[in-house]
Amino acid sequence: MTTRRAITRAATVEEIKRTALTLMREQGSTDLRFADIARAMSMTAPGLYRYFSGRDELVAALVEDAFVELGDALELAVESVDGESAYERLAALCQAYRAWATADPTRFAVVFGLPVAGYVAKDERGKSEAAERAFGYLASPVLGAVAAGEPVLPGQPEVAAAFAAVCDKPPLDRLTPPQAQAMLHAWASLHGFVCLEAFGHLFGLAGPPADALFASLVRAVAGYIGLREPAA
């Protein structure tokens, strides 16, 4: 049975994380200071150490939360697609990734922006179950098409030996080196667009023009991977 003390502690932990994100948004930076968080919560800085061993543990918790939320958004996108079209799944995932990033650029920056000054993660980001889940969804259209025997033929099949030598880790190990390279090229292109938009650097484009540009990019990267848009 959960005790009142445990409930109160969990609520305080969540409040600390919310306060940290709020301060990041207000100051336009992912840098964190325990003293600022404590002041905003009417606590003493030493009091925060009853909940987090230090700033790095707090940052790690924010990163983990962000990956969980991203994974949830991508899962909903996959479930919203009727049928098994790899192209439509990819398009839905891309739109969900973009919507998640632009809805809260600060949360997006915690994971994909500049590193928090002085922060050193205890584990590699790729070892996080939440991170692996999120990236697994991003790779799922290509993996699903390959598993179904669809001809996923990348537009650029040439692969450098140095890259081919490292294609032995999930989810790349389930693809041929050309397919893995194409998937990473596609994700890098989409991620670049989303970064520019989330951080306000998309040449002033917003609304329908940005939507149209993104839709054309999704079609382009899908074709580059070898996923074809279903006939109307």
C-alpha positions as CSV (number, residue, x, y, z in Angstrom):
1,M,0.0,0.0,0.0
2,T,1.3,3.4,-1.0
3,T,1.8,5.6,2.1
4,R,0.9,9.3,2.4
5,R,4.5,10.1,2.8
6,A,5.4,8.3,-0.5
7,I,2.5,10.1,-2.3
8,T,3.7,13.5,-0.9
9,R,7.3,12.7,-2.0
10,A,6.2,11.7,-5.5
11,A,4.2,14.9,-5.8
12,T,7.2,17.0,-4.8
13,V,9.4,15.3,-7.3
14,E,7.0,16.1,-10.0
15,E,6.7,19.7,-8.8
16,I,10.5,20.1,-8.9
17,K,10.6,18.8,-12.5
18,R,7.8,21.1,-13.6
19,T,9.5,24.0,-11.9
20,A,12.8,23.2,-13.6
21,L,11.1,23.2,-17.0
22,T,9.2,26.4,-16.3
23,L,12.5,28.2,-15.4
24,M,14.1,26.8,-18.6
25,R,11.3,28.3,-20.6
26,E,11.4,31.6,-18.9
27,Q,15.2,32.0,-19.3
28,G,15.4,30.5,-22.8
29,S,18.1,28.1,-21.7
30,T,18.4,24.5,-20.6
31,D,20.9,25.5,-17.9
32,L,19.7,24.7,-14.4
33,R,20.6,25.8,-10.9
34,F,19.3,24.2,-7.7
35,A,19.2,27.6,-6.0
36,D,16.8,29.0,-8.6
37,I,14.5,26.0,-8.4
38,A,14.5,26.2,-4.6
39,R,13.7,29.9,-4.6
40,A,10.8,29.4,-7.0
41,M,9.4,26.6,-4.8
42,S,10.0,28.5,-1.5
43,M,12.4,25.8,-0.4
44,T,16.1,25.8,0.6
45,A,18.6,24.5,-1.9
46,P,19.8,21.8,0.5
47,G,16.2,20.7,0.7
48,L,16.2,19.7,-2.9
49,Y,18.9,17.1,-2.2
50,R,16.3,15.0,-0.3
51,Y,14.7,14.4,-3.7
52,F,17.6,14.5,-6.2
53,S,21.2,13.7,-5.5
54,G,22.3,16.6,-7.6
55,R,21.5,18.6,-10.8
56,D,22.7,15.8,-13.1
57,E,20.1,13.4,-11.6
58,L,17.4,16.0,-12.1
59,V,18.5,16.5,-15.8
60,A,18.5,12.8,-16.3
61,A,15.0,12.6,-15.0
62,L,13.8,15.3,-17.4
63,V,15.5,13.6,-20.3
64,E,13.8,10.3,-19.4
65,D,10.4,11.9,-19.1
66,A,10.8,13.6,-22.5
67,F,11.6,10.3,-24.1
68,V,8.6,8.6,-22.5
69,E,6.4,11.4,-23.7
70,L,7.9,11.2,-27.2
71,G,7.4,7.5,-27.3
72,D,3.8,7.9,-26.2
73,A,3.1,10.4,-29.0
74,L,4.7,8.1,-31.6
75,E,2.8,5.1,-30.3
76,L,-0.5,7.0,-30.7
77,A,0.5,8.0,-34.2
78,V,1.2,4.4,-35.2
79,E,-2.1,3.3,-33.7
80,S,-4.0,6.0,-35.6
81,V,-3.1,4.6,-39.0
82,D,-5.6,2.3,-40.7
83,G,-4.0,-0.6,-42.6
84,E,-0.4,-1.6,-42.9
85,S,1.0,1.0,-45.3
86,A,4.6,1.7,-44.4
87,Y,4.4,5.1,-46.1
88,E,1.3,6.2,-44.1
89,R,2.9,5.0,-40.9
90,L,6.1,6.9,-41.7
91,A,4.0,10.1,-42.5
92,A,2.0,9.8,-39.2
93,L,5.2,9.3,-37.2
94,C,6.9,12.3,-38.8
95,Q,3.9,14.5,-38.1
96,A,3.8,13.3,-34.5
97,Y,7.5,14.0,-34.1
98,R,7.1,17.5,-35.5
99,A,4.0,18.2,-33.3
100,W,5.7,16.9,-30.2
101,A,8.8,19.1,-30.8
102,T,7.1,22.3,-31.7
103,A,4.5,22.0,-28.9
104,D,7.3,22.5,-26.3
105,P,10.6,23.5,-27.7
106,T,12.2,23.6,-24.3
107,R,11.3,20.0,-23.6
108,F,12.6,19.2,-27.1
109,A,15.9,21.1,-26.3
110,V,16.4,19.1,-23.1
111,V,16.9,16.0,-25.3
112,F,18.0,17.3,-28.7
113,G,19.4,20.8,-28.1
114,L,22.7,22.0,-26.8
115,P,24.1,19.9,-23.9
116,V,23.3,21.2,-20.5
117,A,26.5,22.9,-19.3
118,G,28.5,20.6,-17.1
119,Y,26.0,17.7,-17.3
120,V,27.5,14.3,-17.7
121,A,25.1,11.4,-18.1
122,K,25.9,8.2,-16.1
123,D,24.8,6.0,-19.0
124,E,24.8,6.3,-22.8
125,R,21.5,7.8,-24.0
126,G,21.0,4.8,-26.2
127,K,20.8,2.5,-23.2
128,S,17.7,4.2,-21.9
129,E,14.6,2.0,-22.4
130,A,12.5,5.1,-23.1
131,A,15.0,6.3,-25.7
132,E,15.1,2.9,-27.4
133,R,11.3,2.7,-27.5
134,A,11.0,6.2,-29.1
135,F,13.7,5.5,-31.7
136,G,12.2,2.1,-32.3
137,Y,8.9,3.7,-33.4
138,L,10.8,6.0,-35.7
139,A,12.4,3.0,-37.4
140,S,9.3,0.9,-37.4
141,P,7.9,1.7,-40.9
142,V,11.1,0.6,-42.5
143,L,11.4,-2.4,-40.3
144,G,7.8,-3.4,-41.0
145,A,8.2,-3.0,-44.7
146,V,11.3,-5.2,-44.7
147,A,9.6,-7.8,-42.5
148,A,6.7,-7.9,-44.9
149,G,9.0,-8.5,-47.9
150,E,8.3,-5.1,-49.5
151,P,11.1,-3.9,-51.8
152,V,12.7,-1.2,-49.7
153,L,15.3,0.1,-52.2
154,P,17.2,3.2,-51.1
155,G,18.0,5.9,-53.6
156,Q,21.7,5.8,-52.7
157,P,22.7,2.2,-52.1
158,E,26.5,2.9,-51.8
159,V,27.7,2.5,-48.3
160,A,31.1,3.3,-46.9
161,A,32.8,0.4,-45.2
162,A,33.2,2.4,-42.0
163,F,29.5,2.8,-41.7
164,A,28.6,-0.8,-42.7
165,A,30.9,-2.0,-39.9
166,V,28.8,-0.5,-37.2
167,C,25.3,-1.6,-38.4
168,D,25.2,-4.4,-35.9
169,K,23.2,-2.6,-33.1
170,P,19.4,-2.3,-32.8
171,P,17.5,-1.2,-34.7
172,L,20.0,-1.1,-37.5
173,D,20.9,-4.7,-37.2
174,R,17.6,-5.7,-38.7
175,L,18.3,-3.8,-41.9
176,T,20.9,-4.1,-44.7
177,P,23.6,-1.4,-44.5
178,P,22.0,0.5,-47.4
179,Q,18.6,0.5,-45.7
180,A,20.1,1.5,-42.4
181,Q,22.0,4.4,-44.1
182,A,18.8,5.6,-45.9
183,M,16.8,5.5,-42.7
184,L,19.4,7.6,-40.8
185,H,19.6,10.0,-43.8
186,A,15.8,10.4,-43.7
187,W,15.6,10.9,-39.9
188,A,18.5,13.5,-40.1
189,S,16.6,15.4,-42.7
190,L,13.3,15.4,-40.8
191,H,15.1,16.2,-37.5
192,G,16.9,19.1,-39.2
193,F,13.6,20.6,-40.3
194,V,12.0,20.1,-36.9
195,C,14.9,21.8,-35.2
196,L,14.8,24.8,-37.5
197,E,11.1,25.1,-36.9
198,A,11.1,24.5,-33.1
199,F,13.8,27.0,-32.5
200,G,12.4,29.7,-34.9
201,H,14.9,29.5,-37.7
202,L,12.7,28.3,-40.6
203,F,13.1,31.5,-42.6
204,G,10.0,33.0,-41.0
205,L,7.7,30.2,-42.4
206,A,4.7,29.3,-40.3
207,G,1.2,27.9,-40.8
208,P,0.2,26.4,-44.2
209,P,3.5,27.2,-46.0
210,A,5.5,25.3,-43.3
211,D,3.0,22.5,-43.3
212,A,3.3,22.2,-47.1
213,L,7.0,22.3,-47.0
214,F,7.1,19.6,-44.3
215,A,4.6,17.4,-46.3
216,S,6.9,17.6,-49.3
217,L,9.9,16.6,-47.2
218,V,8.1,13.6,-45.9
219,R,7.3,12.5,-49.4
220,A,10.9,13.1,-50.4
221,V,12.5,11.1,-47.6
222,A,10.0,8.3,-48.0
223,G,10.9,8.0,-51.6
224,Y,14.6,8.1,-50.8
225,I,14.1,5.2,-48.3
226,G,12.1,3.3,-50.9
227,L,8.7,3.6,-49.4
228,R,6.1,4.5,-52.0
229,E,3.0,6.6,-51.4
230,P,-0.2,4.5,-52.0
231,A,-2.0,5.2,-55.2
232,A,-5.1,7.4,-54.7
